[in-house]
Amino acid sequence: MTFLSDLSSLSESSNLFQKSHDSNNPFESIEYYKNLELTGCAAKHTGWIPNHVYVDSSQGSLLIPIYQKLNSYGEFIFDYVWENAFTQHGINYYPKLVSTVPFTPCHSNKIIGNTKLINEAVDKVTDFMAQQKISTWHILFPSDQDIHVLNNSMFIKRYGHRFIWKNYAYQSFEEYLDKFKSRQRKNIKKERQTIADAGIKFEIIEGDKIQDHHWEKFFNFYCQTYFDRGQSPYLNLDFFKSLTLFNPKISPLIFFAKHRDEFIGASLCFRGGNTLYGRHWGSTILLKNLHFEACYYQGIEYCINNKIENFDPGIQGEHKLRRGFEVHKKCSLHLILEKDFREAIERFCIEEERHIDQYIASCKNYTPFSNDGRIKE
């Protein structure tokens, strides 16, 4: 077993590489991780130090992407309360180990390859943590497979939620709207109409049809979102331009908003199997409802037209609920070496889960759909 400071040493002809290459989830592709690292987005100077675990044996091979982190930026699962508790007791919270796709809050396999090798890999990682005086390891946005494989390990489950749109074989956006209560149906139509009245139309550009000049336009919009918050963008232009060079199966699509043939905003999604993943957006103008149209309604309509079953638009945002997205319970996994802190964090997560369950129940009690259109569980 070895720790890899980059992924370039992995042979592209290996079964492990091919398995990730063939995945329907674009964020399980080793090439996606490589692109983040080679373009300098996930690197030491951005607080992401590659320290991937690779097991190669007669049974096969296994990769767990791991980064040493010196901060909690770009993770989207917030652990500042834990950091403060460690600090108050004189224990360093950083560096910590994080297994996630940097800057990408999407559920995907973080254990890539032969999962029968997982015990060996986890043992080696915990030995490394003890040697390096690293207290915590966090697996963020794991897949159901990851959770199952690690179910009997020392990892603590921390629960949260996200909103997913489901396609119940809708034939058109109008048919989808028919499921809503009249008031909410009217609100959605009004939101979409304000965009049409402003003279804005949308152009969808997909996959290898996206040229460098399209990425340059999109990147300007993407950066504006961060500038508006007083932040620096996580990703750079080279990352976007290189996306499909590493793996043509990574299928991005850009919903460009146009006004009088000029691009004024855009949202970026990725198509993977039966799911459309919403990732980034931005605009150089302030226009009411443009965000909802670019990030939600365009994606929903695309899924209906292309018979895609799920639309995951990203984390947070209970405003998604009244636009037809359904709440789902999800979890992350956390290994805490320090016994006293492990027990305290486990209690914290149990109590937090109780509140999450209450919130999810409240969301399910509210529905924007009519009785005929109410979602059956």
N, C-alpha and C positions, 0 to 999 in steps of 0.2 A: 504494500500500500504506500502511496506517495501523496505528498501535497504539491499541487501545481500552482505556480505563481502566474501562469497564463495558460491558455488552452491551445496554443499553437503546437504543442508537442503531441497532441492527440492526432492520430492518423485519420484522415478523412475517409479512408477505406475500411475503418474498423466497424464492427457490428454496432458498437455503442454510438458512434457518430451517425451511422445510417439510420439507427432506430430513432434518434432525435430528429434527424432530417425528414423522416417520413411521418412524423407526428402531425395530426390535424391541428394541434394547438401551436401557434407560431412562437409562443413564449417557452416552449419546451425544446426548441431548436438550439443546439450548441452554437450554431452560427450566429444566432441572435446575441448570445452572451459574448461571443468573440467580437462581434461588431461594436458592442458597447465598450469593450476593453481596448480594441485596436484604435478606435477613434478618440480615446482619452476621456470618455464619459464616465466609465467605471474604472477609476485608477486612484493611485495613492493621493494625488493632489486634489481629488474630489471627495476623499474620505472613504473610498472603496478599495481595499487592498485585497486582490485575489489570493485565495488560499484554499483552492478546490481540493476535495478529497477524491482520489482515484484508486480504485481497487482493480487489479488485473490478476486473475487466477485461472486454474483449469476449469472452474465453474462458469467462467465468463468475466464480465467487467461491470463496474458500477461507478458512476460519477455523482457526487453531491456538490453542486456549486456552493461555495462558501466564501464570504468576504469578511475580513477583519474591518470593523468599523470603529472610527474614533468619534463619531457623532451619530445622531439618529435621523439625519436628513435623507429624504427620498425614499423612506420606508413605508409610510402611510398607515402604520400601526404604531400608536403612540405609547411610549414607555417612559415618559419623563417622570412619572410618579415613582417608578421603580428606581430610576437613576437618582432621584433626590433621596430616597430611602437609603440606598447604598452609600451615597456621599455623607449623609448625616451620621452614619455609623463608621466612617473612616475607611470604607472599602471602595476601591476603584471600580466603577461600572464599565469604563472603557479601558482597553479595547474590548469589544464584544464580537462574537461571531454571528453572522446573519446569512441565512440561505434564502435568497429571493432573487428575482430578476430585478436588477437595479432600476429604480424609478418606475416600476411597472406593477401596480397593485391588481394583478390578475392571477386567478387560481390556475396552477399548472403543476405538473410533476416536478418536484425538486429532487427526487431520487430517480436518477436516470440509469437504466440498465437492469441487471439481475438483482432483484430485491432480496434474494436469499443471502446476499453478502452484506446486508445492512448491519447485522450485529457486529461484525468485524470492523466495519467503517465507524460505527458509533463509538465502539471501544477505543479505537485509535484517536478519534477526535477528542474524547473526554480525557485521554492520557495527555494529549497535546495541550488541552486547556489547563490541566493541573500543572504541567511543566512551565507554561507561559503565564501562569497566574491570571487566566481569563475565566471570568465567573459565569458567563451566560452564553447560550447559543439559541438563536431564534430562527425558526423556519416559518416564513411569512407567506400567506396565500398558498398553502399546500393543496394538493389534489386530494380527492377522497382516497386514492390509492396510498399516498404518503401517510395519511392519517391512520389507515388500516395497518400499514406495515410497521408503524411506530407505536401502535396502540398499547403494547405491553412494555414500553420503554419508560425512561424517567421523565419524558417530556410532559409538561403541563399543557392542557388545552385552555386557550383563552378565546372566548367566543365574541363574535361581533355579528354584523349583518350587512347585507348589500341588496340592491334592488336590480332584479332581472326582468326583462320583458319576454313573454312567452308568445309564440305564434300558434294560435289554435286553428291552424289551417284557414286563416283569413284569405279571401280572394282579392280584397282591395282595402285601401285605407278607409273608405266609406263604410265597408262592412265592419271593420274594426270599431269605428265610431258608433255604429249602431248598438254596440254592447254597453255604451255609457248611459248614465242618467242624463236626462235632457239638458240640465244646467251645465254639467261638465262637458258634454258634447258641444254645446254652444260655446263654451270658453275655449276649447281647443280650436274650433273653427275660427273663432275670432283672433286667436294668437297667430294662426297660420295666415289669416287674411291680412293682418297688419304687414306681414312680410311681402305678400303679393302686392298690396297697395303701395308699398314703398318702391316698387319696381325691381325687386330682387328676385332673381332666378338662380337655380342651382345647376351646376355641372359636376358630374361624377367622373373622376378619372381613376382607373384601377391598374394595379400590377405594373407590368412592364410598359404600359402606356404613360406612366408618370415619368416625365423627363426632368433633367436637372433644373430647368427654369421653373417647373411646377414646385419642386422642393424648395427652391429659393423663395418663391412667393409664400408658400405655406410656412416656412421658417420665420418669416417676418411676422406673420400673424401669431404663431406659437410664442415667439419672444415677447410680443406685446402683452400677452396674458400675464407673464411673469413681471414685466416692467410695471404693469398697472398695480401689482402688489408690492413693488419695491424689492423684487427678488431677481436673482440671476437665473437664466434657464438652466435646467439640468442637462439637456441634450444639445449637441451642436449640429451644425449643418452637415458635416461629413457623415455623421451617424445616419441621418435621413437619406442622403444620397447613396449610401452604401447598402441600404437595407436589402434589396433584392439581389445584389451582387453575390452575397454569401450563400443565399439559398433562394432560388426562384420560387419555391413553394411558400415563402413568406409573402402573403398577399395583402399589401396595403391598399386602401382606397381613400381618396380625398373627396370630400363634399365641398366644393368651392361655391361660395356665395358671390354672385355677380350683380353689379349694378351698371347698366349701360356698357356692357362688355368689359367692365373692369372688375377684377377680383377685389373684394373688400373684406373677406373673411373665409374661414375654412375650418372643417373638423376632419380629423384623421381617425380612421378605423382600420382594423385588421380582420380579415375573413379567415376563419379556421374551422373547417368541418361544418358542423351545424350551429356554429356560434359566430356572431359578429361582435368584435370587441371595440368599444369606443375608447380612445386614448387621449387625444389632445385637440385643443381648439384655440382659436384666437380671431380677433378682428381689429381693424384699424378705425372702425367707427363704433359709436355707441347707438344702438338701436334696440328698442324694447322688443323682446321675444326672438331676437336673432339667435341667441344661444339655444333656446328651446328648439327652434327649427333646425339649426345646424347639427345639434348634438343628440336630439331625441327623435323628432318627427321624420327627418330624412333617413335616419337609421332604421326606424320602424317600417317606413314605406319600402326601403330597400329589402329588408327581410321578407316582407310580404310578397314583393315582386319576384324574389329569388328563392322563395320557399325555405328560408333559413329559420330554424326553430327557436333560437335564443338570441337575445341582444343584451350584452353586458356593457352598459355605458360607462362604467367606472364606479368608484366608491362614493359613499356619502350621498346626501341630497334627498331628503324625504319628499321634496317637491316632485320627485319622480312618481310617487305613489298615485297622485291624482291624474297622472298622465298614462296610467295603466301598467306601470311596472310593479312587480310583486316582490315582497320582502322575503329574503331567505337567510337562514341562520348559517354562519360560517365560522371557522375557527383558525387560529394560528397555534404553533407548537413552540414551547419554551423549555429549555433545559437549564436548570439553575444548580450549580455545583454546591454552593454554600447551603448546608442543611437548614439552618435557621431561616434563611431568606427563602429557600425553596418552600418550606412549610407556610411562611407568611404569604408568599405570592400565590400559592395554591389556594389559600383561604380567600385572598383578594379575588381570584378568578372565579371561585364558586359564587361569591356574593355578586360579582359583576354579571355573571351568567343569569342570575335571578332577575336582575334589572333588564338585561337584554331580552329575556323571555317575555317580560311584561311589555316591553316596547313592541316586540314582534306581534304579540297578541293584540295590542292596541291598533297596530297597522292593519291586521287582518280583520278587525272589527269594522274598520273604516273601509269602504270600497267606493270607487267612483262609478262602478258598474250598476246597471239596473238589475232587478231580480232575475230576469231571464238571462242576463249576461254575466251574472255572478260566477266567479271562479269556483269550480268544484274541487275539493281537496280529496 
